[in-house]
Amino acid sequence: MDQERTEDQTNDFEAGMESASSSATSTSKLLGRGLDIGTANIAAAVQTEEGGVEVAVERNAFLDIKADVYSKNMLTKLKVPYVVHNGNLVVLGQSAFELANIFSRETRRPMSDGLISPSDVDALPMIQLIIEKVLGEPAERGENCYFSVPAESIDADNNVIYHQGLFEGLLKKMGYTAKPINEAHALVFAELADQDFTGIGLSFGGGMVNACVSYKTIPALQFSVARGGDWIDKNVAQVLGIKASKATSIKESGIDIRDPKTREEEAVSIYYRNLIHYLMENIQVRFQSGQDMPSFPDPIDIVCSGGTSLIGGFIEVFQDEFSKLDFPIPIRRIFRAEEALNSVAKGCLVAAAIGE
């Protein structure tokens, strides 16, 4: 991205926060917190006393290890922090991912396909520890915390209501007033202030991709597809005969999907193209159906975010796949949020500030 685009994005978020600040009841009061609960990563955004924004990000994963003297000594020697849970040593976040790769193990994920894992009894206590780490305690009891939730999937049965209720309860116990917001809608708040919060937000997560078509802050269309970074990893692992964690490492090793150099990179590129085309086809169909769709007088922006969008060549491949479609409305620009891992959390913070 060029420097002009970077400056525009910074101005977009600042404009959103200025709008939020003018809506706050007290200029001296912190404007709530934003929390992005993703399958692969959890990010929390908070406004500082100086008016800036701090974002903490942690990988949403854990690894349990037998609690013996050898394991404790190994973790201590490697300077890996851990907690004790149900008699096991548990390593959280990025440290768990790195340790799993060293010992050829799979990390455990508290979330699956964009929602809290229904089959893992340790999912909720582990994700609570990660959230407490990145979010911290409220500045005062009842502080607003807007947290991201996925939209209902068009291609899978999922229970968003249960997922949302669990995190509302968890945040309430932590002392927050919890407010859900669709993650792609939050992305619009963070990145499209200069377009009067009008455009398409696409959040490419680990478990799914969320889409929101927004017109002047109002979500006209929200849905998700049950494909994301994990879907890419799973399929790449299957065709190459490797572990999913290894496929993730290949994907995150700095490759460029415009110009794959190896068989492994070619597999990653193929599934990225398929995911992008599948998503945009579904948006196109919904625009063409015309149900509850606003009329856009001017070309609109498409903004992408999420860890799955960080791979080299993502926007160029997106533009290439988009050009193959007969999209029903003119698009002004397609871009990736400058801080793709943080943008949804920042958008949640803008929503929290307005909600004050």
N, C-alpha and C positions, 0 to 999 in steps of 0.2 A: 504494500500500500504506500502511496506517496505521502509526503509530509502534509499536503493540503488536506487529505482525507483524515489523517491523524488529528490535525487541529480541529477539523469539523466535528469529529466524534467527541473530543474533549469538550467542545462548546455545547454539543448536544446534551451531554450529561449535566454540565453546569447549568444550562438553561432549565433542565428539568428540576434540578435542586433549587434554583432560584424561584421557580414557580411554586414548588412545594413550600419553600421557606415563607413565601408571602401568604400561604394558607395556614401556617402554624399559628397557634394561639399565643405563643410567647417566643420572642426572638432569642431568649437566653436558654431555652429548653432544647435539649438534643432531640433530633427529629426521628426517633424510633430506630429500628434495625431491619435489615433485610437478610433473608436466609434462603439460599438456593439448595434444596435437597435433591441432589441428582443421584442416579444409579452409580456413576463412577466417581463423582466428586461432590463434596459439600463445601459451600462458600458462604461466608457471612460478611455483611457490609455494615459499617457503623460510621456515623459522622463524628469527627473529633471535636474537641473544644475549640480548636483553631478554625473550624469550618471545612477542613479537608475530609477525605473519606479513607478509611482503612478497610482492607479486605483480607480476610484469612481464608485459606483454601486447604482442604485435606482430602486425600483420596479416601473414598468410602469403601474400605475393605479392612479385613482383619485376618490374622493368622494365629491359630492356637497351637501351642507347643507343650509337650509333656513337662510337668513341673518337677524336674530333677536337678541335682546339683550341677551336672554338666551343662544343661540348658541355661540355667541362671548365669553360670560363669561365662558361657558363650555370649549371651546377650549383653552382659556387663562389659565384656572385653570389646565387643563391637559397638558399644555405646548406643545400644538400641533400647529405647524406653518400652516398658511393658506394664500391664496390669494383671492381677490374679483374678480369674473368674471361674467358678465351679471347679476349682482345683487345678486349672491349667494356667499357663502363662499365655497372655494374649498380647500380641503386637498389633498396633492400630495404624491405619493410614498408609502413607507412602513407605514407611519403614517395613510394613507387612509385605507390600508389593515387591520391594527390593530383596527382602529375605526369601520370599517365595521363589524368585528367579534364581537365587544363589543355590537353593536346595532342591530345585526342580519340583516345587509343590505349587498347588493352586491356592490362591487366597480365597477366603470365604467372603461373600458379599451380602451385607444386610438387606440390599434391595435387588430385585430381579425384574427385568422388563419395565423399569420405571416406577415400580411400586415396592412397598415393604415385602420382603420375602415371606410367603405363607408357610414354607416348609422348614425354616430355620428358627428353632426356639431361642437362639441367642441373638437373632437379628435386632430386636428392639433395644435390649440393653447395650449392645455394641454401638448401634447408631446413636444412642443417647450420649454415650461417652464422647463420640466424635463431635456431635453437635455442641456439647458443653465445652469442648476444647476450642472450637472455632468461634462460637457465639458469645460465650461468657455469661455472666449474670447481668440482669437488667440494671440500668442506671437508677431506676426507681421501680417499685412494684407496679405492675400494670402497664409498663412501657410497651408501645405497639411493636409487634414483630410480624411483618408480612413475609410469609413463606411460600415458596413455589410449589404448585401442584400440577400434575399433568392433566391434559384434557382426556376425555373418553376416546379410546382407540376406535378407528373405523374398521380395523382388520383383526381385532382380538377382543375377547371378553375380559374386562378388568374391573376391579372394584375400587374406583377412585374415592368413593364416599368413605369406605373403611380406612383407606390410606390417609385421607385428609383428617378424619376424626382422631386417628392415633397421634398424629403430630400436633393437632390442636391441644390434645390432652397433655402431651409431653411438654410443650412450650408453656402451657398454663401452670404446670407443676414447677417449672423453672421461674415463674413469676412474671411471665409476659402475657399481654393480651394478643392472642394469636389470630391472624387474619390471612386466609388463603388467597392466592392470586395465581392465575395460569402463568406458567413460566414464559411462554412466548409473548404473552401480553406484557409481562414485566420487562422483557427485552425491548419492546416498543417504547416503554417509559424511559428506558436507559439510553436508547440510541436514536430515537426519531423525534426529539423535541423540536428540532429545526423544521420538521415537516408537520408541525401541529399534531404530533402523535398519530400520524396517518401513514399506513403502509403495511407491509407484511413482515412479521417476525418469525424466524425459524430457529428453534433451539435444538441443536443436534447433540443429544445426550448419549449416554452409554446404553440405556435400555430402550429408548424410543426417540422419535423426533416429534416435537410439538410445533404446531403452526397456529398463528393468530393473524387474522386480517382485521386491522383496526382502522376506524374512521374517527378522527378527533377524540381519541382516548377510548372510544366505545368499541368493544370487540364484536365485529359483525359475524365472524366465523372463528371457531376454535375446534381443533381436533388434533389427534396424534396418530402416528403409525407405529406399529409394534416392531420397528426395526431401528437400530442405532449402532453405536460402536461395538456393542457386544455381539450383535447379529453379524457384523462384518468379521469380528474375531472368530466367532464360532464357525462360520462358513470357510474362512481362510484355513483355520486349523483342520477342518474336515477334509478339504481337498488336498492339503499338504501333508496330512498325517502327523500333525504336531499338537502340542497342548495349546489351549486358548491363551494362556499367559504368554507363551512364546509368540503367538500371533500378535498380541498386544504390543510386545516389545518391538517386533518388526515394524508395526504401524507407527510407533512413537520414536523410531530411530533416526528420524530426519529425512525420510524418503519423500520423493516428489511424485505424486500420482499422475502427473502429466507425462512423465518420462520414466516408466519403470525399467530398472536395470536387470532384475533377476526374476526368476519364476515366482518367488515369494512376493516381490513387489508387484508383479503383474496381477497376482490373485487379489491383493489389496485394492489395486486400481479398479479391477473389474467390479468388485462388490461396492466400492464407493460410487461408481457411475450408476449401478443398478439402484442403489438407495436414493440417490438424488433424483433420478428419472421417475422412480416410483412415487416419491413424495410430490413432485411438481405435477405429475399426471393427475393425482388425486385433488390437488388444489384447483387445477384447470377444470376438472369435471364439476366441482362445486361452484365455480364461477359461472360456468356455462348453464348450470341448472337454474341460476338466477334467484334462488330462494333466499330472501332476506339479505340480499347483497346491495350495498350502497353503490351509488354512481360516483365514480371518481372523476372530477372535472380535469385533473392534471395527472401526468404520469407519476407513479408512486415508487418508493424504494423497497427493496427486499434486503433485510439485514439478517445475517446468520451469526450464530454464536454456539458455544458449547465445545467441550473437549474434542468431540469427533470432527469438528470443523478446523482443527489446528494443523492438520497434515499439510505438507507442502503441495501447492498447486490446487488447493480445494476450490477457491473462488473461480479460477480459470476453468476447471473441469465443470463446476456448477454452471458457469455461463455457457459452456459448450453444450451441455445437456439441455439447458433451458432453451437454447436457440433451435433445438429440434422440435420444440412444441409450438403449437399455434395458440399462444397465451391470449386470452380474451381482452386484456387491458394493457395499456402501454406501461412499461417499466422504465423509470428514470435511471436507476443504478442498482447494482447488486454488490454488496460489500460485506465483509466480515467485521464484527465488532473488534476494536483495537485490543481490548482485554476480554477475549472470548470466554475465558473461564469465570470471569468476574461480572460480566455484564448483566446476567439475570439477577444476581444478588444486589447489584447496584440499582436495578430497576425496582426490585422489591423495596429497597431503601427509599426511593422516590415515592413509591406508593404509600409507604409507612409515614413519610413526612406529610404527604397530602392528607392522609387519614387522621393525623393529629388534629 
